[in-house]
C-alpha cells in the first residue's frame, strides 16, 4: 500500500516520481530495483536517455557504486531482449 501511495501522482507527476525512483535505486545500489524502474519508465513512455540522465545524479552522490549499479541494471535489461 505504501508503494502505491508513494507512486500516486499528486504534487509530483508520475514521470517525475519514476525519475526519482531511478535516482534513488541507483544511489543505494539496487541494480534489480533500478532495472525494474527503468523497465516501467519505458512502458510509461519515458526515454531511456532521460532516465540515464537522472541516474547520473546518483553517480554524483555514490560514485563508482552508482556507475556499477547502472551498468548492472542495463546489462539485466539487455539480457531480457
Long-range contacts (C-beta under 8 A, 24 or more apart in sequence): 14-44, 15-41, 15-44, 15-46, 18-44, 18-46, 18-51, 19-46, 19-50, 19-51, 19-54, 20-54, 22-51, 22-54, 22-55, 22-58, 23-54, 23-55, 23-57, 23-58, 24-58, 25-58, 25-69, 25-73, 26-55, 26-58, 26-59, 26-62, 26-66, 26-69, 26-70, 26-73, 27-57, 27-58, 27-61, 27-62, 27-66, 28-62, 29-62, 29-65, 29-66, 29-68, 29-69, 30-69, 31-68, 31-69, 31-72, 31-73, 31-76, 32-73, 32-76, 34-69, 34-70, 34-73, 35-72, 35-73, 35-74, 35-76, 35-77, 38-73, 38-74, 38-77, 39-77, 39-80
